Amino acid sequence: MKMDENLHLLIIEESISDAESLANELRNSGHTIDLGYAADLATVESLIPERNPDIVIVGSGDDLPDATSIAATLENLGISAPVIAISEEAPESAVIDARKAGVTALVSYDRPDHLPLVVKREAEIIALKSRLSTFTDILHSSEKRAHALIENSSDAIAYIHDGMHVYANRPYLDLFDVDTSDDIDGMPVLDMISSAQRDKFRDFLKQFDTTGSQDNSLDIDCINPNGEPFNSTMEFSPASMDGEACTQIIIRVNSGDNSALQKKINSLSRQDMLTGLWNRQYFMKILEAQDSAVSSSNSQRALVYLTLDNFKLVREEAGIVASDLILCEIGNLLSKEIDGKDLLSRFGDYSFALLKQGADMASLQATCQKLQQEIADHTTE
């Protein structure tokens, strides 16, 4: 916690003047104090949810609640604020007993220099927890974005932990003819490796896991859905999945006698992995080719660009999974409304592009109006 930030204190003392005196000592040590005061347990119970204090300081007095009761009250209310008790004396045995009872620290009135030191320490811990929470949120957000990129990657990518699959994207599943991610979850990665080279794979993975070797590439034979080996290059890198350390594997099929597999991979590289539509790169390649051939053809073509209004707001409110589902449904809806000779792609995060063949202006306007209406009327469950 920075010194120029307010430190929200709840001080439990016999009088407001006693509480102000303690607060002033802390102000003199450099803290900006926002003071809350209570003298009985009922007031404490009403103030804690309202003020959500950073630190609670409990004095000693015949009519004051003890620090142990205050710590228990905080726990019952789900508030994780440190409790600092002040007593006439603070011998080592009393400090230990207080810690065992859930009190963060015990100081004495006789050593007024002790309280500021304890408060400073707790304020620094609070600041560190706040920063950790911020960094954790950033990490989770980055992991979500990375996961979305992997989902839409044309490369075959899997995550493994202790030699077992914990995740695989669509190209990886298709490469080994696995239907869903649930089907591959927990499956040994050795099942994908040619039996003749499994020892080679084990040795490489063991060395990578134990030494973090910079040599992260392995040329090895995998097994296709028909049980036939095909040569591939695997690239390994450390990763995490749901906070657990694991290993990411990217598989690239090497050229050779694997024409069917290579053809499948090439086809996947032209597709958007989320919607199954053609991706932007392939769409632009076809568009450029047809644009070059336009002078030698009398047929008419039209380019239609569709973008979803307010989709950023939808993503923020509904989340990534729900918004991805919406995009898939819109892609399916558009696919049903076009001719087989037309080319439809997911062109951006929430936009689509359509290359319409042989369309006059009247029919094109009718098509666009129909697509617009279909999207407007669509409801995602």
VEXDREN-2710 file (C-alpha; in Angstrom, 1 decimal):
% VEXDREN-2710
k/r/px/py/pz
1/MET/0.0/0.0/0.0
2/LYS/1.4/3.4/-0.9
3/MET/1.8/6.0/1.8
4/ASP/-0.5/8.4/0.0
5/GLU/-3.4/6.0/-0.1
6/ASN/-6.0/6.0/2.7
7/LEU/-5.6/3.3/5.2
8/HIS/-9.1/2.4/6.4
9/LEU/-8.9/1.7/10.2
10/LEU/-11.5/0.5/12.6
11/ILE/-10.3/1.3/16.1
12/ILE/-12.1/-0.2/19.1
13/GLU/-11.4/1.9/22.2
14/GLU/-13.1/3.2/25.3
15/SER/-13.5/6.7/23.9
16/ILE/-13.3/8.5/20.5
17/SER/-10.4/10.6/21.9
18/ASP/-8.4/7.4/22.6
19/ALA/-9.1/6.2/19.1
20/GLU/-8.0/9.6/17.6
21/SER/-4.9/9.5/19.7
22/LEU/-3.9/6.2/18.2
23/ALA/-4.8/7.4/14.7
24/ASN/-2.7/10.5/15.1
25/GLU/0.3/8.3/16.0
26/LEU/-0.1/6.4/12.8
27/ARG/-0.6/9.7/10.8
28/ASN/2.7/10.9/12.2
29/SER/4.4/7.8/10.8
30/GLY/3.2/8.7/7.3
31/HIS/-0.2/7.0/6.8
32/THR/-3.3/8.8/5.6
33/ILE/-5.9/7.5/8.0
34/ASP/-9.6/7.0/7.4
35/LEU/-10.9/6.4/10.9
36/GLY/-13.8/4.3/12.1
37/TYR/-14.6/4.0/15.7
38/ALA/-16.5/1.5/17.9
39/ALA/-16.7/0.8/21.6
40/ASP/-18.9/-2.4/21.6
41/LEU/-19.5/-5.5/19.6
42/ALA/-22.8/-4.5/18.2
43/THR/-21.4/-1.4/16.7
44/VAL/-18.5/-3.4/15.4
45/GLU/-20.8/-5.8/13.6
46/SER/-22.7/-3.0/12.0
47/LEU/-19.6/-1.0/10.9
48/ILE/-17.5/-3.8/9.5
49/PRO/-19.7/-4.6/6.5
50/GLU/-20.2/-0.9/5.8
51/ARG/-16.6/0.2/6.1
52/ASN/-14.8/-3.0/5.1
53/PRO/-11.7/-1.9/7.1
54/ASP/-8.1/-2.7/6.0
55/ILE/-7.0/-3.1/9.7
56/VAL/-8.8/-3.5/13.0
57/ILE/-7.1/-2.3/16.2
58/VAL/-8.6/-3.4/19.4
59/GLY/-7.7/-1.7/22.7
60/SER/-8.1/-3.2/26.2
61/GLY/-10.7/-2.2/28.6
62/ASP/-13.3/-3.8/30.9
63/ASP/-16.2/-2.9/28.7
64/LEU/-14.5/-3.5/25.3
65/PRO/-14.9/-6.7/23.3
66/ASP/-11.7/-8.7/23.2
67/ALA/-9.5/-9.1/20.1
68/THR/-10.3/-12.8/19.8
69/SER/-14.1/-12.1/19.5
70/ILE/-13.4/-9.4/16.9
71/ALA/-11.3/-11.8/14.9
72/ALA/-14.1/-14.4/15.0
73/THR/-16.6/-11.8/14.0
74/LEU/-14.5/-10.8/11.0
75/GLU/-14.2/-14.4/9.9
76/ASN/-17.9/-15.0/10.2
77/LEU/-18.6/-11.9/8.0
78/GLY/-16.0/-13.0/5.4
79/ILE/-13.7/-10.1/6.0
80/SER/-10.0/-10.9/5.9
81/ALA/-8.6/-7.8/7.8
82/PRO/-5.7/-8.2/10.3
83/VAL/-6.6/-7.7/13.9
84/ILE/-4.0/-5.9/16.1
85/ALA/-4.6/-6.1/19.9
86/ILE/-3.2/-3.5/22.4
87/SER/-2.8/-4.4/26.0
88/GLU/-1.1/-3.0/29.1
89/GLU/1.7/-5.6/28.6
90/ALA/2.7/-7.9/25.8
91/PRO/5.0/-10.7/27.1
92/GLU/6.1/-13.4/24.7
93/SER/3.6/-15.9/26.0
94/ALA/0.7/-13.5/25.5
95/VAL/1.8/-12.8/22.0
96/ILE/1.9/-16.5/21.2
97/ASP/-1.5/-17.1/22.7
98/ALA/-3.0/-14.2/20.7
99/ARG/-1.6/-15.6/17.5
100/LYS/-3.0/-19.0/18.3
101/ALA/-6.4/-17.3/18.8
102/GLY/-6.4/-15.7/15.4
103/VAL/-5.1/-12.3/16.4
104/THR/-2.5/-10.9/14.0
105/ALA/-0.3/-9.1/16.5
106/LEU/-0.2/-8.0/20.2
107/VAL/1.4/-4.8/21.2
108/SER/1.5/-2.8/24.5
109/TYR/0.5/0.7/25.4
110/ASP/3.9/1.0/27.1
111/ARG/5.7/0.8/23.6
112/PRO/3.9/3.4/21.4
113/ASP/6.6/2.9/18.8
114/HIS/5.6/-0.7/18.3
115/LEU/2.1/-0.1/16.8
116/PRO/3.3/2.0/13.8
117/LEU/5.8/-0.7/12.9
118/VAL/3.1/-3.4/13.0
119/VAL/0.6/-1.3/11.0
120/LYS/3.3/-0.5/8.4
121/ARG/4.1/-4.2/8.0
122/GLU/0.4/-5.1/7.6
123/ALA/-0.2/-2.2/5.2
124/GLU/2.7/-3.5/3.0
125/ILE/1.1/-7.0/3.1
126/ILE/-2.2/-5.5/2.0
127/ALA/-0.6/-3.7/-0.8
128/LEU/1.2/-6.8/-2.0
129/LYS/-2.0/-8.8/-1.9
130/SER/-3.7/-6.1/-3.9
131/ARG/-1.0/-6.2/-6.5
132/LEU/-1.0/-10.0/-6.6
133/SER/-4.8/-9.9/-7.2
134/THR/-4.3/-7.5/-10.0
135/PHE/-1.6/-9.6/-11.6
136/THR/-3.6/-12.7/-11.2
137/ASP/-6.5/-11.1/-13.0
138/ILE/-4.2/-10.0/-15.8
139/LEU/-2.7/-13.5/-16.0
140/HIS/-6.2/-15.1/-16.2
141/SER/-7.2/-12.6/-18.9
142/SER/-4.0/-13.3/-20.9
143/GLU/-4.6/-17.1/-20.5
144/LYS/-8.1/-16.7/-21.9
145/ARG/-6.9/-14.7/-24.9
146/ALA/-4.1/-17.3/-25.5
147/HIS/-6.6/-20.1/-25.3
148/ALA/-8.9/-18.4/-27.8
149/LEU/-5.9/-18.0/-30.2
150/ILE/-5.0/-21.7/-29.8
151/GLU/-8.6/-22.7/-30.4
152/ASN/-8.5/-20.7/-33.7
153/SER/-5.0/-21.8/-34.7
154/SER/-4.5/-24.0/-37.8
155/ASP/-1.6/-25.8/-36.0
156/ALA/-2.3/-29.1/-34.2
157/ILE/-1.8/-28.1/-30.5
158/ALA/-2.2/-30.1/-27.3
159/TYR/-1.3/-29.7/-23.6
160/ILE/-0.1/-32.6/-21.6
161/HIS/0.6/-33.2/-17.9
162/ASP/2.4/-36.3/-16.6
163/GLY/2.3/-37.8/-20.1
164/MET/-1.5/-37.4/-20.3
165/HIS/-3.6/-35.1/-22.5
166/VAL/-5.4/-32.3/-20.7
167/TYR/-6.4/-30.3/-23.7
168/ALA/-6.3/-30.4/-27.5
169/ASN/-7.5/-28.0/-30.2
170/ARG/-9.6/-29.0/-33.2
171/PRO/-6.7/-29.5/-35.7
172/TYR/-5.0/-31.9/-33.2
173/LEU/-8.2/-33.8/-32.6
174/ASP/-8.8/-34.1/-36.4
175/LEU/-5.2/-35.2/-37.0
176/PHE/-5.8/-38.3/-34.8
177/ASP/-9.5/-38.7/-35.6
178/VAL/-10.7/-37.9/-32.1
179/ASP/-14.3/-36.6/-31.9
180/THR/-14.2/-34.2/-28.8
181/SER/-11.9/-32.8/-26.2
182/ASP/-13.5/-35.0/-23.6
183/ASP/-12.5/-38.1/-25.6
184/ILE/-8.8/-37.2/-25.5
185/ASP/-8.8/-35.9/-21.9
186/GLY/-6.6/-38.3/-19.8
187/MET/-5.4/-40.2/-22.9
188/PRO/-1.7/-41.0/-22.8
189/VAL/0.2/-39.0/-25.5
190/LEU/2.2/-42.2/-26.1
191/ASP/-0.9/-43.6/-27.8
192/MET/-0.2/-41.1/-30.6
193/ILE/3.4/-42.3/-31.1
194/SER/4.7/-45.1/-33.2
195/SER/5.5/-48.1/-30.9
196/ALA/9.0/-48.3/-32.4
197/GLN/9.8/-44.8/-31.2
198/ARG/8.0/-44.6/-27.8
199/ASP/11.3/-45.0/-25.9
200/LYS/12.7/-42.1/-27.9
201/PHE/9.7/-40.0/-27.0
202/ARG/9.9/-40.9/-23.3
203/ASP/13.6/-40.1/-23.0
204/PHE/13.1/-36.7/-24.7
205/LEU/10.1/-35.7/-22.6
206/LYS/11.8/-36.8/-19.4
207/GLN/14.9/-34.6/-20.3
208/PHE/12.7/-31.7/-21.3
209/ASP/10.6/-31.9/-18.0
210/THR/13.7/-32.2/-15.8
211/THR/16.2/-29.8/-17.4
212/GLY/14.0/-27.5/-19.5
213/SER/16.3/-28.2/-22.4
214/GLN/16.5/-25.5/-25.0
215/ASP/16.3/-28.3/-27.6
216/ASN/12.6/-28.3/-27.7
217/SER/12.1/-29.9/-31.1
218/LEU/11.7/-33.6/-31.8
219/ASP/11.4/-35.4/-35.1
220/ILE/9.3/-38.5/-34.5
221/ASP/6.8/-40.9/-36.1
222/CYS/3.2/-40.6/-35.0
223/ILE/0.3/-42.9/-35.8
224/ASN/-2.6/-41.9/-38.1
225/PRO/-6.2/-43.0/-37.6
226/ASN/-5.6/-46.1/-39.7
227/GLY/-2.7/-47.2/-37.5
228/GLU/-0.1/-46.1/-40.1
229/PRO/3.0/-44.1/-39.0
230/PHE/3.6/-40.7/-40.4
231/ASN/6.6/-38.5/-39.7
232/SER/6.2/-35.3/-37.8
233/THR/8.0/-32.6/-35.9
234/MET/6.9/-31.9/-32.4
235/GLU/7.7/-28.6/-30.7
236/PHE/7.6/-28.5/-26.8
237/SER/7.3/-25.5/-24.5
238/PRO/6.4/-25.0/-20.8
239/ALA/2.8/-23.9/-20.3
240/SER/0.0/-23.8/-17.8
241/MET/-3.7/-24.9/-17.8
242/ASP/-6.1/-23.7/-15.2
243/GLY/-3.1/-22.7/-13.0
244/GLU/-1.4/-26.1/-13.3
245/ALA/2.0/-26.5/-14.9
246/CYS/2.0/-28.6/-18.1
247/THR/3.7/-28.9/-21.5
248/GLN/2.4/-27.6/-24.8
249/ILE/3.0/-29.7/-27.9
250/ILE/2.7/-28.4/-31.5
251/ILE/2.7/-31.1/-34.2
252/ARG/3.6/-30.3/-37.7
253/VAL/3.3/-33.1/-40.3
254/ASN/6.4/-33.5/-42.4
255/SER/6.1/-33.9/-46.2
256/GLY/6.5/-37.4/-47.7
257/ASP/4.0/-40.2/-48.2
258/ASN/1.4/-38.5/-46.0
259/SER/-0.5/-36.8/-48.8
260/ALA/-3.9/-37.5/-47.3
261/LEU/-2.9/-36.2/-43.9
262/GLN/-1.1/-33.2/-45.4
263/LYS/-4.2/-32.5/-47.5
264/LYS/-6.3/-32.5/-44.4
265/ILE/-3.9/-30.2/-42.6
266/ASN/-3.8/-27.8/-45.6
267/SER/-7.6/-27.8/-45.6
268/LEU/-7.7/-26.9/-41.9
269/SER/-5.2/-24.1/-42.4
270/ARG/-7.8/-22.4/-44.7
271/GLN/-10.6/-22.7/-42.1
272/ASP/-11.6/-20.5/-39.2
273/MET/-11.4/-23.0/-36.3
274/LEU/-14.3/-21.4/-34.4
275/THR/-17.0/-21.2/-37.1
276/GLY/-15.7/-23.6/-39.7
277/LEU/-15.9/-20.9/-42.3
278/TRP/-13.1/-20.0/-44.6
279/ASN/-10.6/-17.7/-42.8
280/ARG/-9.5/-14.2/-43.8
281/GLN/-6.2/-15.3/-45.4
282/TYR/-7.9/-17.8/-47.7
283/PHE/-10.7/-15.4/-48.5
284/MET/-8.2/-12.7/-49.5
285/LYS/-6.2/-15.2/-51.6
286/ILE/-9.3/-16.2/-53.6
287/LEU/-10.5/-12.6/-53.9
288/GLU/-7.2/-11.5/-55.3
289/ALA/-7.2/-14.4/-57.8
290/GLN/-10.7/-13.7/-59.0
291/ASP/-10.0/-10.0/-59.2
292/SER/-7.1/-10.7/-61.5
293/ALA/-9.3/-12.9/-63.7
294/VAL/-12.2/-10.4/-63.8
295/SER/-11.2/-9.0/-67.2
296/SER/-11.5/-12.4/-68.9
297/SER/-15.0/-13.1/-67.5
298/ASN/-18.3/-11.5/-68.1
299/SER/-19.8/-12.8/-64.9
300/GLN/-20.7/-10.3/-62.1
301/ARG/-19.4/-10.6/-58.6
302/ALA/-20.3/-8.7/-55.4
303/LEU/-18.4/-8.3/-52.2
304/VAL/-20.5/-8.1/-49.0
305/TYR/-19.1/-7.1/-45.6
306/LEU/-21.2/-7.9/-42.5
307/THR/-20.3/-6.8/-39.0
308/LEU/-22.2/-7.5/-35.8
309/ASP/-23.3/-4.3/-33.9
310/ASN/-22.3/-3.8/-30.3
311/PHE/-20.5/-7.2/-30.2
312/LYS/-17.8/-5.9/-27.9
313/LEU/-20.4/-5.2/-25.3
314/VAL/-22.0/-8.6/-25.8
315/ARG/-18.5/-10.2/-25.2
316/GLU/-18.0/-8.2/-22.1
317/GLU/-21.4/-9.0/-20.6
318/ALA/-21.8/-12.6/-21.8
319/GLY/-18.2/-13.8/-21.7
320/ILE/-15.9/-15.4/-24.2
321/VAL/-17.6/-18.8/-24.3
322/ALA/-21.1/-17.5/-24.9
323/SER/-20.0/-14.9/-27.4
324/ASP/-18.1/-17.6/-29.3
325/LEU/-21.3/-19.6/-29.4
326/ILE/-23.1/-16.7/-30.9
327/LEU/-20.5/-16.3/-33.6
328/CYS/-20.8/-20.0/-34.5
329/GLU/-24.5/-19.8/-34.8
330/ILE/-24.3/-16.7/-36.9
331/GLY/-21.8/-18.4/-39.2
332/ASN/-24.2/-21.4/-39.5
333/LEU/-27.1/-19.1/-40.2
334/LEU/-25.2/-17.3/-43.0
335/SER/-24.0/-20.6/-44.5
336/LYS/-27.5/-21.7/-45.0
337/GLU/-28.5/-18.6/-46.9
338/ILE/-25.8/-18.6/-49.6
339/ASP/-25.3/-20.6/-52.8
340/GLY/-22.6/-23.3/-53.1
341/LYS/-20.6/-21.2/-55.5
342/ASP/-20.4/-18.2/-53.1
343/LEU/-17.4/-17.8/-50.7
344/LEU/-18.1/-16.9/-47.1
345/SER/-15.5/-16.2/-44.5
346/ARG/-15.1/-15.1/-40.9
347/PHE/-13.2/-11.9/-41.8
348/GLY/-12.5/-10.4/-38.3
349/ASP/-13.3/-11.0/-34.7
350/TYR/-17.0/-10.3/-35.2
351/SER/-17.3/-9.6/-39.0
352/PHE/-17.9/-11.8/-42.0
353/ALA/-17.2/-11.3/-45.7
354/LEU/-19.2/-12.8/-48.6
355/LEU/-18.0/-13.0/-52.2
356/LYS/-21.3/-13.4/-54.1
357/GLN/-21.2/-14.8/-57.7
358/GLY/-23.4/-13.8/-60.6
359/ALA/-25.6/-11.4/-58.7
360/ASP/-27.4/-8.4/-60.1
361/MET/-28.0/-5.4/-57.9
362/ALA/-31.7/-6.2/-57.2
363/SER/-31.0/-9.8/-56.1
364/LEU/-27.9/-8.6/-54.1
365/GLN/-29.9/-6.1/-52.1
366/ALA/-32.6/-8.7/-51.4
367/THR/-29.9/-11.1/-50.2
368/CYS/-28.3/-8.5/-48.0
369/GLN/-31.6/-7.5/-46.5
370/LYS/-32.5/-11.1/-45.8
371/LEU/-29.2/-11.8/-44.1
372/GLN/-29.5/-8.6/-42.0
373/GLN/-33.0/-9.6/-40.9
374/GLU/-32.0/-13.2/-40.2
375/ILE/-29.2/-12.0/-37.9
376/ALA/-31.5/-9.4/-36.2
377/ASP/-34.1/-12.1/-35.5
378/HIS/-31.7/-14.7/-34.3
379/THR/-31.8/-15.7/-30.6
380/THR/-29.1/-17.7/-28.9
381/GLU/-30.2/-20.0/-26.0
END
